[in-house]
Amino acid sequence: MEERQSNPVLQVKDLSISFSMYDQGMAKHDLEVIHQLSLTVRRGEILAVAGSSGSGKSLLAHGILGILPKNAKMEGEMAFCGQKLEPSLLENLRGKEIAFIPQSVEYLDPLMKVGKQVIGRGKKSERIRRQEKMKQVFERYHLEPSAADLYPYQLSGGMARRVLIAGAVLDQPKLMIADEPTPGLQEELARETIQNFRELAEAGCGVLLITHDIDLAMELADRIAVFYGGTILEIAPVEDFSAEGANLRHPYSRAFLQALPQNEFCPIKGSQPYAGNLPKGCLFADRCPYRREGCQEEMEMRALRGGEVRCRYAE
């Protein structure tokens, strides 16, 4: 554990992402979707970012990768293996030391055969090496060699997702960002994919898994970051999510866990705030049974009992 803590692969501090928008009167304003988000992915670990669907988790992946649309504005600090993650550095790292498994199979180029997409560009010797590696990876994911000569529209949904995974794991990346990587896969292949992530981590790769499936996160991750209202409220070791979350630090983390079907599905009143309607201070305050006057003030993540939490009164 000491080696992991001393070898961060990805560091994100106070990340905010907003979009330039126009209202009905054509007045321009910024709509903030990611709000002062901080996390660290360490070498050899799987960090899962878990939260409800549609809350902005995929946007986090796109921000880290530098693939946001032109009307997006990003603030905060990011570093990769100790280096400031500038756009020029990202350009050289994407698809090599930083691999990405997107949520949608539409990321495949519809006009290019999938084999060429997996192999990528480069010198002839590099393409030959990657072609041989592709054959091994295709076999591992139960893809026939002939699949390399198909266009994306000729693939089933499950095949297309396996092609995306194959391309991401072809080399040995230092950071893997996986955005909901298993939907559409049969259970056996989904579990095999999960096992591959564990093998990548054991080989030294840092894995950032973005998911709405807390069960998957609990099965696979070393730590879980609880996503709410466009930010992280708590990051805790996976074992803290057992025993009905008694060791968790933030009230929302415990409520999130207790709302699962296996925990008698105990929901809480209210709904998650979204972009354009974020309250001041703690984003969970209006739903929290322990709220106090100080909860309306801004607060940062702080270390607590082997984890991190964004709550002034957590103990």
N, C-alpha and C positions, 0 to 999 in steps of 0.2 A: 504493500500500500504506500510506503514511503516513496518508492520509485515512481509510482503513478502521480503522486502529489507533486513531485519535483520535476515532472516532465509534462507540462501542459502542451497539448497539440493546438488547441483552439481556446482563445480567451476573448470573451465578449463582455464589454463593460458599458452600461448605460446606453444601450442601443435603442434608438427611437426611429421609426419609419413613418413618414406621413406622405400624403398625396395632395398635389395641387388640384383643387376642384373649383367648379363654378356653380353658384346657386341659381335659382330661377331668375334673379335679377341680374345675372351675369357678373356678380361680384366674386372675385377670386378669394379663396380661403384654403387653409391647409387642414386636411383631415388626418389626424394621428391614429395609426392602427397598432403599431408596436410602441410600447411605452417603457422607457428606462429599463430595459431588459439586460440582465447580467447572468452569465454562466461560463463555466470552464469545462472543456472536454480534455481528459487526461490520456496520456499514452497507455494503451492496454486496457481501456475500460469502455463500457457501453453506457452512455447517458441517454435516458429516454426523456423526451419532452412530451408529457401527456396532458391532454385537455379535451374539451368538447369540440366537435366538428364545427368548422366555420368560424373559429375564434382567432385565426391569424397565424397558426403554427407553420403552415407552408410558406407564408410570407417571411418568416424567420429564416428558413432555409434559403430562399431566394436572395435575401439581404446579405447573408454570409457569403453566398456564391457570387454576388455582384451581378445578378441577372434581373434586377428590378426594372419596371417600365420607366420611360423617360420622365414622366410626371411625378416620380417618387423622389423624396428627399430623405437621406439617411444621416443620422447624427450618432455620435458615440465613438468607441474605440474597439478595434479588433486586432488580434495578433495571431499569427500562425507559427508555431515552433519558435516563439520569441521575436519574430519579425513582424513589424507593423504591416497589416494586410492592406496594402495599397492596390488600386485597380491594376497597375502594371504587373504586380506580383501575382495577383489572382489570375490574370490572363495566362500566365505560364504554369500555374498550379492546377487549374481546372482540367479534369480528365486525366490527370497524372497523379500528383501527390494528394489532391483532393478529388474524391470520386462522389458522384451524386446518383441516387436512384430516385427519380421523380415519382410523384403520385399518379400522374396521368401518362398513359401509353402514347398520347398524342405528341410527346416529345420526340418520338421517332420521326425522321424526315420521310414523308410519304413518297418522295421521288427518288429515293436511294435504297438500294438493296441493303438488308440489315447487316450482312457480313461486312460491307465496307464501313458502315456506321460503327460497328463494334471495333474494327481494326483501327480506324481513324487514319489521319494523315501522318506523314513523316518520311524519313529516308527508306529506301527499298529494303535494306537489311532489317530495319525496325519493323516494317510492315510484315515481312516474312516471319519474323520472330513472333509477332502478335497473332498472325494467322495460325501458326502451330499451337499457340496458347489458346486461341479461340476454340479450336477443335476439342481440346481437353475440357474447357469450361462448358461448351455446348453439351458434351456428353454428360457432364456432371448434372446439368439442369434438364436432362432428358430432351434435348433438342437434336433432331437429326442434322447431319452435316449439310444436307440439302437446304435446310432453313436459311443458310447464309445467302442463298441465291434468290430468296423471296423478298417481295416488297411488303411493307407493314400491313397493307390492306389484305394481304394473303394469309396473315397470321390470325389465329384465334386470340381472344383477350389474354388468356393465360400464357400463350406462347410469347406474345408481345411483352408481357411483364417479365418473363424469364429472359428475353433478349436484353431488356434494360438492366437486369441484375447481372447478367453475364458480362456486359460491357463495363459495369462498374467494378467488378471484382477481377477483371482480366489481369491487371497488374497488382502490385502490393501498395495501395495508397497509405498515406500516413493518417488521413482523415476520411472517413466515410460518412456522408450525410444521406440518410435513408428516410424518405417521406412516405409514410404508409406503404411499405414495400410488399406486403403479403396479400392484400385483397385480390380476389380473382384467381388465386392459386389453390389447387387442391390441398387438403390438410397435410398430406405427406410432403409435398413440395414446400409448403409454407414452413413446416418444421425443419426441413433441410436447409432452407434459406436462413432461418433463425440460427441454426447450428453453424452455418458458414460465417455469420456475423461474430459468433463467439470465437471461432477459429481465427478470424481476422484480428480480433482484440487480443487474443493470446499471443499472436505474432507481433504485437506492438502497435497495431492500428487503433486510433481513437474513433469510436463510432457514436454519431449523434443520430438517434432514432426518434423520429417525430411520429406520434401516433395518438389516436383517440382511444385506443384499446388498452386500458390500464392492466388487464389480465396479461396481455402480451408483454407489457413493460415489466410487470412483476416477475414474469417467467425468465426474461432475457437480460434485463439491465442490471448494472452494478449500483447505479443511482438513478433516481427519478426526479425530474424537475416538473413541478405542478404549474401548468399554464392557465392563466385566468385574466380576462380582460386585456389581452395583448401584452402581458408581462409574466414574469415568474414570481410566484408567491413563496415557494419553498423548494429547496433541493435537499433530498434526504437519501441515505443508504436504503437500498431496496428492502432490507430486513425491517425497517421501520414501518413498512406498509402491512406487516403481518399483525396478528392479534388486534384486528379491527382498528389499527392505526393509533394505538394508545401512546406510542412514542413520537408521533408526528407533532410538529410545532405550530402549524397554522390551522386555525379553525376550518378554513375551506378545504384543506387537504383531508382532514378527518371527515368532513361532510361529503366530499367527493368519493371517498372510499366507502362510506356507509350507504351511499346511494346505489351501489352495485347490486345486481340481483341476488348474488350469493350472500349479501349482508342485509337481506330482508327489504331491500329497495326503500330506504328511508330518505325521501327527498326533502329539501328545505324550500321555504317560500322565496319568491322573487326570481329574478333571472340575471344572467351575466351581463354586465355593461359592455357595450360595443363602441366602436369608433364614433366620435362625435357626441357621445353622451357619457364620458368618463367623469366620475365624481372626483373631487379633490381628496388628497390623502389616500387612505387605504381603499382599493377598488372593491373590496368585499364588505366594507363597513356597514352598508345599509341592509345587509342580510345576516350580519354576524350577531349572535346572541350575547357576545362579550364586548360589544363596542363601547367606547368611552369617548370623551370629548377630544382627547389627543389623537384619535384615529382620523380626524379630518386634516391632520398635518402631513406633509410629505415625509416619506421615510425610505431609507435605503435597505438593501439586503445586509444582513449581519450574520456572523457566525454564531451558532448555538448548538450545543450538544452533538457535535460531529456532523452538523449539516448547516444549511443557511436558510434564513427566513426573512420575509418582509412583513414584520409585525412588531409594533412597539412593545406590546405587552406579552409576547410569547415567552414561556419559561421552559 
